Amino acid sequence: MPLTMAKRGETNYIKKVTGRDDMRQRLAELGFVVGECVTVVNEMDGSMILSIKGARVALGKSMAGRIII
């Protein structure tokens, strides 16, 4: 299921990252790689605040939808 479907406070593992090569590369640079643990911290105004590798990252829901958990 896409990361956008995860509930706040829920911890999940990334199974796949979809999209164009440049998009997948950008997400990988932010830490969104297969097998990594990601937690939804908050959702607001079409964005998601995520915790990954000890950092908080804000992603738009369109980009977060490319991350499969």
N, C-alpha and C positions, 0 to 999 in steps of 0.2 A: 504494500500500500504506500502511497506517497506520504512524505513527511507532513504535508499539510493536514492529514487526517489524524495525526497524533494528538493526544490530549496534553494539556499543560501539566508539567511535573513528571511526565512519563519519559522514561529512558528507553531508547531503542538503539539497535545497531543498523548501520547502513549496509544494505545488500547490493545496491546498484546505483549508479549515477548516470542519468540519461542526458541527451542533448548533443549539440555540436561539440567538436573537439575543443574549441576555445572556451566554451562554457564549462565543460568538464574540467579543463585545466584550471580555470579560475576557481572553481569550487574546491579542487584538490589543493590549491595554494592556501585556501582558507581552512583546510583540515578535513573537508568532507570527502573521505576516501572509504572504500569498501572495508567493512570490519570495525570501523570507528564507532564509538559510543556517542550518541547525541541526545540531548535533553531539551524539550521545549520549556523555556522559561516563561514566556508571555506571548500573547498575540494582540496586535492592535493595528487598526487602519490599514489592513492589507499587508502587514509585515509580521514577521515572526522573530522573536529574540530567542536564540538558541545557545546552548552551552555545549562546547566541543573542545576537547583537549585543554580544559582549564580556562578557556576564554569565552567571552560572550560575543556572538556575531548576530547582526540583524540581516535578514534576507527578506526580499519580497516573496509573496506567496507563489508567484509564477516561477521563480527560481527554486524555491523550496519544493515545489511540486515535481521537480526533476530528480529529487533525491528519494529513492525507494528504500523503505525500511522493512 
